[in-house]
Amino acid sequence: MTYDRSAVMRAVKGRDTAPEMTVRAMLRTIAPGYRLHRADLPGKPDIAYGRKKLAIFVHGCFWHGHDCARGARMPKTNADYWVAKIARNRARDEAAVAALTAMGWRSVAVYECELKAPASVRARLEEALTVAALAERGGRGRARLDAAEPGRTRPAAASTGLRRP
């Protein structure tokens, strides 16, 4: 049996990967209405909520140099190439997040290893969408973030009856 590295690399998908589909399935139940692979945004985020200005990137641990077991494992063959390749990917990710931040967008990165604990990923996504919804309303609304407990909401203190001039 011959091993054709080119064929293996051609088979690696760039969109609609299994981790991305898992995150999209979670988001459909939390907050539908996202757009996929917006080319007009820096980094071309996998999932974007335009009105909420939230970009979600779903990263493969190996390709984006995550600090988990899969991401820390480097190939033994052509190691110099892979070290440089993953460093370029990480630099590109950082530049995309910085550009999005400069445009007023927030970003969330979900790594494939994190999907082993879907409840924690779901909580992170819900929190990001809650913060994004509050930002979209300019901080106005019935709920506000509780500084003591990030991610939790509580009714705004509007029961004092005092009006601002």
TORFI-914603 format. One record per residue (C-alpha): x, y, z. Coordinates in Angstrom, 3 decimals. Each point is the difference from the previous one (the first is absolute). Example, Ala and Ser with C-alpha at 12.3 -4.5 7.8 and 13.67 -1.06 7.14 Angstrom:
<pt c1="12.300" c2="-4.500" c3="7.800"/>
<pt c1="1.370" c2="3.440" c3="-0.660"/>
END
This chain:
<pt c1="0.000" c2="0.000" c3="0.000"/>
<pt c1="1.401" c2="3.382" c3="-0.988"/>
<pt c1="-0.500" c2="3.095" c3="2.082"/>
<pt c1="-0.873" c2="3.116" c3="-1.965"/>
<pt c1="0.352" c2="3.038" c3="2.256"/>
<pt c1="-1.471" c2="2.273" c3="-2.682"/>
<pt c1="-3.196" c2="-2.032" c3="-0.049"/>
<pt c1="-0.219" c2="0.133" c3="3.781"/>
<pt c1="0.484" c2="3.773" c3="0.077"/>
<pt c1="-2.560" c2="0.515" c3="-2.795"/>
<pt c1="-2.557" c2="-1.837" c3="2.119"/>
<pt c1="0.330" c2="2.475" c3="2.894"/>
<pt c1="-3.094" c2="2.196" c3="-0.079"/>
<pt c1="0.021" c2="3.714" c3="0.689"/>
<pt c1="-3.709" c2="0.454" c3="0.680"/>
<pt c1="-2.934" c2="-2.095" c3="1.181"/>
<pt c1="2.292" c2="-2.096" c3="2.178"/>
<pt c1="-1.440" c2="-2.266" c3="2.709"/>
<pt c1="0.970" c2="2.400" c3="2.842"/>
<pt c1="-1.544" c2="2.910" c3="-1.897"/>
<pt c1="-3.208" c2="-1.937" c3="-0.600"/>
<pt c1="-0.176" c2="-0.830" c3="3.723"/>
<pt c1="0.331" c2="3.669" c3="0.955"/>
<pt c1="-2.601" c2="0.982" c3="-2.584"/>
<pt c1="-2.424" c2="-2.572" c3="1.385"/>
<pt c1="0.453" c2="1.524" c3="3.473"/>
<pt c1="-0.526" c2="3.513" c3="-1.340"/>
<pt c1="-3.189" c2="-0.950" c3="-1.847"/>
<pt c1="-1.609" c2="-0.750" c3="3.371"/>
<pt c1="1.508" c2="3.041" c3="1.769"/>
<pt c1="-0.277" c2="2.768" c3="-2.589"/>
<pt c1="-0.712" c2="-0.773" c3="-3.648"/>
<pt c1="0.591" c2="2.643" c3="-2.634"/>
<pt c1="3.734" c2="-0.165" c3="-0.503"/>
<pt c1="1.912" c2="0.229" c3="-3.282"/>
<pt c1="2.773" c2="-2.326" c3="-1.095"/>
<pt c1="3.482" c2="0.876" c3="-1.256"/>
<pt c1="-0.459" c2="3.734" c3="-0.484"/>
<pt c1="2.723" c2="0.983" c3="-2.428"/>
<pt c1="-0.497" c2="3.711" c3="0.757"/>
<pt c1="1.343" c2="-0.470" c3="3.547"/>
<pt c1="3.655" c2="-0.442" c3="0.943"/>
<pt c1="0.899" c2="-3.644" c3="0.470"/>
<pt c1="-3.207" c2="-1.124" c3="-1.730"/>
<pt c1="-1.625" c2="-1.275" c3="3.219"/>
<pt c1="-1.732" c2="-3.365" c3="-0.124"/>
<pt c1="-3.134" c2="1.459" c3="1.598"/>
<pt c1="-0.997" c2="3.659" c3="0.264"/>
<pt c1="-2.875" c2="1.838" c3="1.632"/>
<pt c1="-0.097" c2="3.306" c3="-1.868"/>
<pt c1="-2.316" c2="2.078" c3="2.186"/>
<pt c1="1.657" c2="-1.286" c3="3.156"/>
<pt c1="3.481" c2="0.520" c3="-1.456"/>
<pt c1="1.155" c2="-3.404" c3="1.179"/>
<pt c1="2.378" c2="-2.195" c3="-1.997"/>
<pt c1="0.492" c2="-3.658" c3="0.929"/>
<pt c1="3.014" c2="-1.941" c3="-1.201"/>
<pt c1="0.047" c2="-3.798" c3="0.226"/>
<pt c1="3.637" c2="-1.083" c3="0.004"/>
<pt c1="1.634" c2="-3.363" c3="-0.415"/>
<pt c1="2.459" c2="-0.527" c3="2.842"/>
<pt c1="2.877" c2="-1.165" c3="-2.204"/>
<pt c1="-0.376" c2="2.634" c3="-2.705"/>
<pt c1="-0.251" c2="2.928" c3="2.397"/>
<pt c1="2.607" c2="-1.128" c3="2.544"/>
<pt c1="-2.302" c2="-0.443" c3="2.985"/>
<pt c1="1.693" c2="-0.926" c3="3.269"/>
<pt c1="-1.812" c2="-3.332" c3="0.362"/>
<pt c1="1.478" c2="-3.441" c3="-0.718"/>
<pt c1="-1.024" c2="0.006" c3="-3.661"/>
<pt c1="1.125" c2="3.564" c3="-0.615"/>
<pt c1="3.369" c2="-0.431" c3="1.711"/>
<pt c1="0.882" c2="-3.089" c3="-2.045"/>
<pt c1="2.281" c2="0.880" c3="-2.900"/>
<pt c1="0.623" c2="-2.254" c3="-2.995"/>
<pt c1="3.413" c2="-1.637" c3="-0.067"/>
<pt c1="0.461" c2="0.347" c3="-3.738"/>
<pt c1="0.674" c2="3.449" c3="-1.414"/>
<pt c1="-0.200" c2="1.470" c3="3.513"/>
<pt c1="1.418" c2="3.415" c3="-0.971"/>
<pt c1="-2.753" c2="0.504" c3="-2.554"/>
<pt c1="-2.756" c2="-0.902" c3="2.477"/>
<pt c1="1.358" c2="2.192" c3="2.787"/>
<pt c1="0.091" c2="2.967" c3="-2.385"/>
<pt c1="-3.425" c2="-0.845" c3="-1.464"/>
<pt c1="-1.717" c2="-0.150" c3="3.387"/>
<pt c1="1.767" c2="3.184" c3="1.136"/>
<pt c1="-1.347" c2="1.761" c3="-3.127"/>
<pt c1="-3.492" c2="-1.311" c3="0.748"/>
<pt c1="0.156" c2="1.297" c3="3.572"/>
<pt c1="1.289" c2="3.399" c3="-1.146"/>
<pt c1="-2.785" c2="0.193" c3="-2.597"/>
<pt c1="-2.591" c2="-0.863" c3="2.690"/>
<pt c1="1.318" c2="2.729" c3="2.309"/>
<pt c1="-0.003" c2="2.555" c3="-2.824"/>
<pt c1="-3.593" c2="-0.884" c3="-0.928"/>
<pt c1="-1.196" c2="0.365" c3="3.605"/>
<pt c1="1.815" c2="3.337" c3="0.323"/>
<pt c1="-1.569" c2="1.262" c3="-3.230"/>
<pt c1="-3.457" c2="-1.122" c3="1.116"/>
<pt c1="0.484" c2="1.720" c3="3.355"/>
<pt c1="1.018" c2="3.199" c3="-1.777"/>
<pt c1="-3.262" c2="-0.203" c3="-1.970"/>
<pt c1="-1.998" c2="-0.327" c3="3.230"/>
<pt c1="-0.582" c2="-3.738" c3="-0.280"/>
<pt c1="0.525" c2="-2.587" c3="2.723"/>
<pt c1="1.324" c2="-3.449" c3="-0.760"/>
<pt c1="-0.149" c2="-3.445" c3="1.554"/>
<pt c1="2.304" c2="-2.870" c3="-0.915"/>
<pt c1="-1.207" c2="-3.549" c3="0.581"/>
<pt c1="2.621" c2="-2.743" c3="-0.304"/>
<pt c1="-0.992" c2="-3.511" c3="-0.996"/>
<pt c1="1.273" c2="-1.519" c3="3.274"/>
<pt c1="-2.396" c2="2.255" c3="1.942"/>
<pt c1="-2.926" c2="-1.746" c3="-1.669"/>
<pt c1="0.669" c2="-3.026" c3="2.204"/>
<pt c1="-1.803" c2="2.023" c3="2.693"/>
<pt c1="-2.943" c2="1.408" c3="-1.976"/>
<pt c1="-1.694" c2="1.501" c3="3.062"/>
<pt c1="2.918" c2="2.363" c3="0.635"/>
<pt c1="0.177" c2="1.020" c3="-3.675"/>
<pt c1="-3.734" c2="0.604" c3="-0.013"/>
<pt c1="0.301" c2="2.171" c3="3.137"/>
<pt c1="2.825" c2="2.044" c3="-1.604"/>
<pt c1="-2.054" c2="0.528" c3="-3.150"/>
<pt c1="-3.107" c2="0.977" c3="1.975"/>
<pt c1="2.061" c2="2.478" c3="2.028"/>
<pt c1="1.564" c2="1.498" c3="-3.126"/>
<pt c1="-3.410" c2="0.356" c3="-1.625"/>
<pt c1="-1.472" c2="1.566" c3="3.160"/>
<pt c1="2.807" c2="2.543" c3="0.194"/>
<pt c1="-0.363" c2="0.633" c3="-3.738"/>
<pt c1="-3.754" c2="0.547" c3="0.364"/>
<pt c1="0.589" c2="2.497" c3="2.804"/>
<pt c1="2.625" c2="1.795" c3="-2.071"/>
<pt c1="-2.405" c2="0.090" c3="-2.942"/>
<pt c1="-2.543" c2="1.825" c3="2.171"/>
<pt c1="2.701" c2="2.338" c3="1.270"/>
<pt c1="-0.235" c2="-1.385" c3="3.512"/>
<pt c1="-3.709" c2="0.806" c3="0.162"/>
<pt c1="-2.585" c2="-2.615" c3="0.725"/>
<pt c1="-1.452" c2="-2.051" c3="2.770"/>
<pt c1="3.156" c2="-1.893" c3="0.866"/>
<pt c1="3.560" c2="1.080" c3="0.569"/>
<pt c1="3.170" c2="-1.872" c3="0.722"/>
<pt c1="0.813" c2="-0.598" c3="3.617"/>
<pt c1="3.623" c2="1.016" c3="0.550"/>
<pt c1="0.371" c2="-2.385" c3="2.950"/>
<pt c1="-1.086" c2="-3.008" c3="-2.020"/>
<pt c1="0.972" c2="0.270" c3="-3.673"/>
<pt c1="-2.473" c2="-1.565" c3="-2.367"/>
<pt c1="-2.934" c2="0.232" c3="2.391"/>
<pt c1="-2.754" c2="2.486" c3="-0.524"/>
<pt c1="-2.374" c2="1.580" c3="2.452"/>
<pt c1="-2.783" c2="2.560" c3="-0.272"/>
<pt c1="1.240" c2="3.554" c3="-0.314"/>
<pt c1="-0.410" c2="2.144" c3="3.095"/>
<pt c1="-2.824" c2="2.133" c3="-1.348"/>
<pt c1="-2.300" c2="-0.333" c3="2.993"/>
<pt c1="1.373" c2="3.044" c3="1.850"/>
<pt c1="-2.523" c2="2.277" c3="-1.651"/>
<pt c1="2.640" c2="2.682" c3="-0.556"/>
<pt c1="0.290" c2="1.472" c3="-3.431"/>
<pt c1="3.114" c2="1.507" c3="-1.426"/>
<pt c1="-0.306" c2="3.580" c3="-1.245"/>
END
